[in-house]
Amino acid sequence: MKIKLSDGTDIFFITHGAEQEIVGDKLIEKPTMLFLHGGPGLADHNLYVPFWSSFKDIAQVVFLDFRGHGKSAGWQQEDKFNLRTWAADVKDFCDKLGITKPIVVGFSFGGWVALEYVISYPEHPGALILCNTEAHIDVEKRAQAYGAKAKRKGYSDADAARVAETVRRLGDGSMSSKDTARVYIETCAPLFSENPGGPEEEAIWALCKQNHLAWEVFDRDEQFKFDHRPNLHKIHVPVLSIAGELDVEHPASCAREMCAAMVNAQVEQVVLKGVGDPVDHDDPDGAANAVRNFIMGLT
């Protein structure tokens, strides 16, 4: 399905589960969970449906493709490939559909958008779930995490050092944004998970439509420059943060720093042991239990 935002841009979305459900002789009202996908320019909703749709028994789960992503329009809108616009789109999307007090789930890049959204519109969401994400990218922590994991995975010392240095170059602006997507996919992506996926996961990835222009613009202008930390005190809705102990892309220490700065919110932080990125791939039961307990605790 598609809906037009206020500026006329078509946004694609799908829903799993109903807002209301009859159980026995009772009408049960369920909250809306709005899922914001990761991978700026590289992924869309398809990657996340298998796991996150499983919560349709306790919430109406809505997946959208950001402007310039997947089946949504706006693929050439370079001036709108930024966190401020994507966050405004989230509010506009909800308002157009009459979604009130959503439980907004932000995964990785989607978490950065979710934070921009809740900081900009603090009264709009009902709750926030942040998964494999942080309030700003600490390039050095990320580089050290990648280097350590490469060594743990059997890379030579020299190769592990090259991985760490590549991560630094991805973040310091010394590499052309036209090259970073390829380098990122080749160097970083293989080290995300503790248990890399097989053909089934590759098939899901193949469903995602990539917009390298969105990647290049965001990578050049904002990806390593945004910093939500000074504004985290504005958040006052319940927050769940799920991090992987061994996540190299979004180190758990950065998630802890983010949570500690949310001084006016009730924050639950879960760090799953022995887990990388995404947490729902490396420990689906642990991630599912954390999400279910959080949502059930809201009602």
C-alpha positions in Angstrom: 0.0 0.0 0.0 1.0 3.6 -0.5 0.1 6.9 1.1 1.0 10.4 0.0 2.8 12.6 2.5 2.1 16.3 2.7 4.5 17.2 0.0 3.0 14.6 -2.4 5.7 11.9 -2.0 4.3 8.3 -2.1 5.4 6.2 0.9 5.1 2.4 0.7 3.9 0.5 3.8 2.6 -2.9 4.8 0.8 -4.0 8.0 0.8 -7.3 9.9 -1.9 -7.9 12.4 -5.0 -5.8 13.2 -5.4 -2.8 15.5 -8.4 -4.6 17.1 -8.9 -8.3 17.7 -11.8 -10.3 19.2 -10.5 -12.8 21.7 -13.4 -14.9 23.1 -16.1 -12.4 23.8 -13.8 -9.4 24.3 -12.6 -6.8 21.8 -8.9 -6.3 22.4 -7.2 -3.0 21.4 -3.6 -3.4 20.3 -0.9 -0.7 20.0 0.7 0.1 16.7 4.4 -0.8 16.3 6.0 1.2 13.5 9.2 -0.3 12.2 12.0 1.9 10.8 14.4 -0.1 8.7 18.2 0.2 8.6 20.7 0.5 5.7 20.5 4.0 4.3 20.1 3.5 0.6 21.0 -0.2 0.9 18.0 -1.9 2.5 14.3 -1.6 2.9 11.4 -3.2 4.9 11.9 -6.6 3.3 14.9 -7.5 5.4 13.0 -7.1 8.7 9.6 -8.6 8.1 10.4 -12.2 9.0 11.3 -11.5 12.6 9.4 -8.3 13.4 6.1 -9.4 12.0 6.0 -12.1 14.7 4.7 -9.5 17.2 1.4 -9.1 15.3 -0.3 -11.0 18.1 0.4 -8.2 20.6 0.6 -5.2 18.2 -0.4 -4.1 14.8 3.0 -4.0 13.1 3.5 -1.4 10.3 6.6 -1.4 8.1 7.4 1.5 5.9 10.1 2.2 3.3 11.7 5.6 3.9 11.6 8.3 1.2 14.1 7.3 -1.4 14.1 3.6 -0.4 12.4 0.4 -1.5 9.0 0.9 -3.0 8.6 4.5 -1.8 9.1 7.4 -4.1 11.6 10.3 -3.9 14.6 8.4 -5.2 16.1 11.5 -6.7 15.3 14.0 -3.9 18.9 14.6 -2.8 18.0 17.6 -0.6 15.8 15.4 1.5 18.1 12.5 2.2 18.7 13.6 5.8 17.6 12.7 9.3 15.4 15.8 9.7 13.3 15.0 6.7 13.0 11.3 7.3 12.0 12.0 10.9 9.4 14.5 9.8 8.1 11.9 7.3 7.5 9.5 10.2 5.3 12.0 12.0 3.5 13.0 8.7 3.0 9.3 7.9 1.4 8.6 11.3 -0.8 11.7 11.1 -2.0 10.8 7.6 -3.0 7.3 8.8 -4.4 8.4 12.2 -1.7 6.4 14.1 -1.5 7.8 17.6 1.2 7.1 20.2 3.0 4.4 18.1 5.7 2.2 19.5 8.4 3.2 17.1 11.1 0.6 16.5 14.4 2.0 15.0 17.0 -0.5 13.7 20.5 0.8 13.0 20.0 3.7 10.7 16.3 3.5 11.5 17.4 4.1 15.1 19.1 7.4 14.2 15.9 8.5 12.4 13.8 7.4 15.4 15.9 9.5 17.8 15.6 12.5 15.5 11.9 12.0 15.4 11.3 11.6 19.1 13.6 14.6 19.9 11.8 16.7 17.4 8.3 15.5 18.3 8.6 14.3 22.0 4.8 14.1 22.5 4.1 12.1 19.4 5.3 8.5 20.2 4.1 6.2 22.9 7.3 4.3 23.3 10.7 3.7 21.6 12.6 0.5 20.8 16.2 1.0 19.7 17.9 -2.0 18.2 21.6 -2.2 17.2 22.0 1.6 17.2 23.4 4.5 19.0 23.1 8.3 19.3 26.2 9.1 17.3 28.9 7.1 15.5 32.2 6.8 17.4 34.5 5.9 14.5 37.4 4.9 16.7 35.4 2.5 18.9 33.9 1.0 15.8 37.3 0.6 14.1 38.8 -1.1 17.2 35.8 -3.4 17.5 36.1 -4.4 13.9 39.9 -5.1 14.2 39.4 -7.2 17.3 36.6 -9.2 15.7 38.6 -9.8 12.6 41.4 -11.2 14.7 38.9 -13.4 16.6 37.6 -14.7 13.3 41.1 -15.8 12.2 42.3 -12.8 10.2 46.1 -12.2 10.3 47.3 -9.3 12.4 48.0 -7.4 9.2 44.6 -8.1 7.7 42.8 -7.2 10.9 44.7 -3.9 11.1 43.7 -3.2 7.5 40.0 -3.8 8.4 40.3 -1.3 11.3 42.0 1.3 9.1 39.4 0.8 6.4 36.7 1.5 9.0 38.5 4.7 10.0 38.7 5.8 6.4 35.0 5.2 5.9 34.3 7.5 8.8 36.8 10.3 8.4 35.8 11.5 5.0 39.0 10.5 3.2 37.2 8.1 0.9 34.8 9.2 -1.9 31.2 8.5 -1.0 30.8 6.8 -4.4 33.2 4.1 -3.2 32.0 3.7 0.4 29.0 1.5 -0.2 31.1 -1.1 -2.1 33.9 -1.0 0.5 31.4 -1.2 3.4 29.6 -4.2 1.9 32.9 -6.0 1.1 34.8 -5.2 4.3 32.2 -4.6 7.1 29.1 -6.6 6.3 30.8 -10.0 6.6 31.8 -9.2 10.2 28.3 -8.1 11.4 26.9 -11.4 12.7 28.4 -14.0 14.9 26.6 -16.5 12.7 26.5 -15.3 9.1 23.3 -16.2 7.2 23.0 -18.7 4.3 21.1 -18.7 1.0 17.7 -18.0 2.7 19.0 -14.7 4.1 20.7 -13.8 0.8 17.4 -14.3 -0.9 15.8 -11.8 1.5 18.6 -9.3 0.8 17.9 -9.7 -2.9 14.4 -8.4 -2.4 15.7 -5.0 -1.2 16.0 -2.3 -3.7 19.1 -0.2 -3.3 19.4 3.5 -4.0 23.1 4.3 -4.0 22.4 8.0 -4.4 20.6 8.0 -1.0 23.7 6.3 0.5 26.2 8.7 -1.1 24.3 11.8 0.0 23.7 10.7 3.5 27.3 9.3 3.8 28.8 12.5 2.6 26.6 15.0 4.5 25.5 13.4 7.8 26.3 9.8 8.5 29.4 10.5 10.6 28.4 14.0 11.7 25.1 13.7 13.4 25.1 13.7 17.2 21.9 13.3 19.2 23.6 13.1 22.6 23.0 16.8 23.6 19.3 16.3 23.1 18.6 12.9 24.6 17.3 14.6 27.7 14.2 15.6 25.7 13.0 12.0 25.5 10.5 11.1 28.2 8.7 8.1 26.7 9.6 4.5 27.8 12.6 3.2 25.9 14.0 -0.3 25.2 17.5 -0.5 23.9 18.7 -3.9 22.6 22.4 -4.2 21.8 24.7 -7.1 21.0 27.7 -7.7 23.2 29.9 -8.4 20.1 28.3 -5.9 17.7 31.1 -4.2 15.8 28.9 -1.8 13.8 27.1 -0.4 16.8 29.3 -1.2 19.8 27.4 -2.0 23.0 29.4 0.7 24.9 27.8 3.3 22.6 24.3 2.0 23.4 25.1 2.2 27.1 26.3 5.8 26.7 23.1 6.6 24.8 20.9 5.1 27.5 22.7 6.9 30.3 22.0 10.2 28.7 18.2 9.7 28.5 17.9 11.1 32.0 14.1 11.9 31.7 13.0 8.6 30.3 12.3 5.2 31.8 15.0 3.2 30.0 15.4 -0.6 29.8 18.7 -1.7 28.4 19.3 -5.3 27.2 22.8 -6.4 26.1 22.6 -9.9 24.6 25.7 -12.0 25.3 27.8 -13.4 22.5 25.6 -11.6 20.0 26.5 -9.3 17.0 24.3 -7.6 14.4 21.5 -8.0 14.0 20.5 -9.2 17.4 17.3 -10.9 16.1 19.5 -13.0 13.8 22.1 -14.0 16.4 19.7 -14.5 19.3 16.1 -14.4 18.1 14.7 -15.8 21.3 16.6 -13.2 23.5 15.5 -10.4 21.2 11.9 -11.6 21.1 11.7 -12.0 24.8 13.0 -8.4 25.4 10.6 -6.9 22.9 7.6 -8.9 24.2 8.2 -8.1 27.8 8.7 -4.4 27.0 5.4 -4.1 25.0 3.4 -6.1 27.5 4.8 -3.9 30.3 3.4 -0.8 28.5 -0.2 -1.9 28.9 
